[in-house]
Amino acid sequence: MEKLQDVMPVVKSPAASSSRLQLFFKKLMQQKVLLLMSIPFVLWLFLFKYVPLWGWTISFQKFRPAKDLFDQEWVGWKNFHFLFSDDSFYRVLRNTIVMSSINLVLGFVTAIVLAIMLNELRNIMFKRVVQTISYLPHFISWVVAANIISSALAPEGVINILMTKLHLIDQPILWLGKGNYFWGILGASEVWKNVGWNTIIYLAAITTIDPSQYEAAEIDGANRFQRILHITLPGMKSVIVILLIMNLGNILESGFEPQYLLGNGMTVDYSENLDIFVLKYGMNMGNYSLATAAGMFKTVVSFIFLLSANSIAKRLGQSRLF
């Protein structure tokens, strides 16, 4: 026979709830300085992120800028029906997901690998030089970076000259004139510009690992690769998971400036993403309602991805990722 306490539901006593509440307020008072410091950020978040959400009502209207909000013509889901029946929308959605996935995978892999390689360097001066060189492109605006990339990939640019000298190609290639090259060029450009900056947080995570673990592993005969696999990567696990959740929430944020500056009429089928789609319909064509509907779709999907990634991370929290 089963024990009575095994089948009876667990009832939380009022005393336990009161104790937890008191503990909560005690911690709240202990961290009152941090709470005061967070007030400006909370106000900024509310004013610039939540208050503007009323503008989503435009997606359910045939919006005309000269009229008041309540004088607009309400059309219901008409803009969304048009959006999901437009072939160009699915094309830009494909481009957005592919470019964002490329940036996500390359950004994670290259940043983690570079951080581990920098951590393994024993020459401090050389390590600092490599870090500085890898950081510098992040501080260049995309306008300047796009000009550098365009010049390097031009028919008479350094890439074509180098590949011709190495007999890899017979004649110069118009790299930015062929759509099937655009995703690779964008991924390489994002890595070149941001890989050094992305390594900062991983290097910070590595510094929190107890050095005695490396010493013990070396005494036990572990080689450098084994120490990376069993000490460095597990030590970075929590940071990797947090950044992965944050980036999955921005899966439809593939960027705007690089696509807008590097794209052209010959590569528009591959370079146009949701942000450019919204700009084209909203500003160029004056169809603010359709542009708002597309932006609303992007936000809702990103929110779903964020919740899903967070839920998956919680389930895997107790499992070993490395």
N, C-alpha and C positions, 0 to 999 in steps of 0.2 A: 504494500500500500504506500502510495506516495505520501510524503510528509505534508502536513497542512501548510507549512510556510512555503512549500514549493508551488502550490496551486493557488494560494491566496495572492491577490494583487498587492503590490508594494504601495503603501500609502505614505506619502511624505507628510511629516508632521509640521504643524505651523511653526514650531520652535526651530526646525531645521531651515525653513524658508526665511524666518526672521534673522537667523544667524548668518545666512548667506547675504541677505540684504545689508546687514550691518558691516560685514566684511567688504562688500562692494563700496559702501560709502566711506569706509576707512581707507581703502586704496585710493578712492577718488580724492580725498583730502590730502593724502600723501603725494599725489601727483598733480596738485592744483596748479603748480607752475607750468607744467606741460600743457594742461588744459587751457590756461590763459594764453600760452604761446600759440595754441591751435585755433584760437578764435578768429584771427584775421584770415586764415586759410579757409575755415568753414564759411565765413561770410563771402569770401571770393567764390568759393564753390557754389554757394547758393545763388549769388547774384548773376554769375556768368555761365553756370551750367544748368541750373534748375529753372530759374525764372524764364529764360528764353524758350523753354519747352512749349509755352503757349503758342509759339509760332508754328507748331505742328498742325494747328487747325487750318493753316493755309492749304495743306495737302488735300483737305476735304472741300475746298472751295475752288471757284473759278476766279482766282485772285486778280484784282485790279488795284494797283498802288494808289490811285486817286480816291478810292472809297475807304470808308471806315470799316473796321473789322466786322461789325454786325450788319453792314450794308452789302456785304459780299454775297455772291450767288453760291449757295451750297450745292455741291454736286455729289456728295457721298463718296463712294469708292470708285468713282469714274476714273480718276487719275491713276489709281493703282491698277485698275483693269487695263488701261492703256499701257501702263508701264510693263506689266507682265505679258502683254501681247506684242511688245516691240522686240523684234529680233536684235536690234542694236543693244538693247539693255542686257540680254543674255551674253552678247559678245563682250561687253565691258565688264560684266560680272565674272566671266571666265578669266579675262585678263587680270582683273583685280585679285582673284583668288590665287591664280598661278604666280603672279609677281610677288604677292604677299608671302606665299609659301616658300618661294625661292629665297626671299630676304630673310624669312624666319629661320630656315634650315642653315643657310650659309652664315647668317649672322651668329647663330648659336655655335655652330661647329668651329668656325674660324676664331671666334673670340675665346672659346674654351681652350682650343689648341694653342693659340698664341699666349694665353695666360699661363698655361702649364709650361710651355717652352721658356718663357721669360723667368718663371720661378726656378727652372732647372739651371739657368745660367749662373755661373760662379764668378764671372768677370763683371763686377758692379758697374764699371765705366761703360762697357759695351752694352750692358743691360739698359742703362739709362739712355744711351744713344738710340737704341732700337725703340724704346718706349716713346721717346720724343718724336722720332720720325713717324711712327705709326699713329701718334696722336694728332699731328699737324693737320692732315686733311680734314679732320672734323671741324676745324675752325674756319675753313674756307666755305663761303656761301655757295649754294648750288648753282648760282649764276656763273661764278668763276669756275667752279668745278666742271660744269657742263661745257664751257668753252675749252677747258683743258682736254676733256675727253673727246670732244668733237675734233679738235686739232690733231690729237693723237691717232684718231681713227679715220682721218681724212685720206683720200687717195694718195696724197703726197705726205701723209703723216708718218710718224716714227714706227707705228705698228706695221704698216704695209712695207716700209723700207726694210725693216728688220726681217720680216718674213720673206721678202724677196731675196735678201742677201743670204738667208739660210736655205734658199731654194724650196721653201715650203709652199709658195704660190708662184705662179708664172707672171701674173699681172695684178695690179692693185685691186683691192676689193672695196666696194662702197658699203662699208659696214653698217652705217646708219641709214642706208637706203633699202635694206632688206628686212622685212618684218620678222622672219624666223630667227634673226640674230638678236633682236631687241631684248628679249628676256634675259639672255646670257650676258649681254652688255650691261643691262641694268643691275643684275646680280653682282657682277664683278665691280661695277662702280660703287655700289652700296658697301661692299666689303672694303674696297680701297679707302673709302671716305670714313667709315665708322668702326672698323675692326679695332683700331687702337683704343678708341674711346670706350667701346663695349667691354674691353678687357679689364677696365679699372675695378669694377665690382667683383669680378672673379678673382683678381689678385688680392683684393681686400678679404675675400672669403678664404683664400689660401693662407693668409697670414694668421687667421684664427685657429689653424690646426696646430696642435701641440707638437713642437719639434721632437720631443722624446719618442713619439710614435715612429718617426723616420729613423731615429737612432736604433730603436729596438728592432725594427724591420731589417735594418742593415746588419745588425749583429746576428739576426736569424738567417742571414744569407739571401735576403730578397734583393733582386737587381733593381735598377732604376725604373724600368717599365712596371714591375710588380708593385713598387712603392706608389707609383702614379695610380695604378689600377685599384689598389686596395686601401690607400690612405688619402691621396689627393682628391680623387673623384668623389668618394663618399663624403669627404669633408665639404665639398662644394654642392652636395645634393640639394640641401634646403634652398640655397640661393638659385640654383638652376630651376627648381620647381616653381618658385615664386615668380621668376622672370618669365618662365614658360606660360604660366597662368595669365600674367599681364599682357604678354604678346599675343596669346590666343584670343584675348578679348579685343585685340585690334587687328584681327585677321582680314577685315575688309578695309584696313587703312594701309594700303600699299604705297602711299606717298602721293605727292602732287607735283612738286617742283622738278624732280628728275624726269618724270614722264612728260611733263609739259615742255621742258626745255630740250630734251633729247629727241622727243617724238616729232614726226613730220607727216606730211600727207602720204608718203610712201609706206610708213609703218603704223598708220593710225589703227589698223585692224588688230595690232598687237600692243600698242602703247596706250591707247585710251582706256582709262579706268573710271571707277564710279565718281571720283572727285572731278575729273575733267568732264564727265557726262553731266554732272550737276551744274558745273560752270557753263557748259554749252547751252543747256536748256534754260537755266536761270538767268544768266546775264546776257548771253548773245541772242537768244530767241525770246526772252522776256516771259517764258512759261514758268513762273515762280512756283506754281502749284505742283507741276510735275517734278521740278527739281527738289522741292521739299519732300515729296513722296519718296523719291529715290534716297534722299538723305535719311529720312525716317526709317526706311527699310534697312539701310546700312547700320543704323544705330541699334535697332531691335535685334538684328542678327548678331551683331557684336556682343550685345548683352547676353544673348542665349549662349554664345560660345564661352563667354566669361564664366557664367554660372556652371556650365557643363565641365569646363576645365577645372574649376574649383572643386566640384563634386568628385571628379575622378581623382584629383590630387589627394583629397581627404581619404578616399578608399584605399589609395596606394600608400598612404602615409606610414603604415606599419610594415610595408613590404620593403624589400631591399632592391633599390634601383640599379645598383652597380655591384 
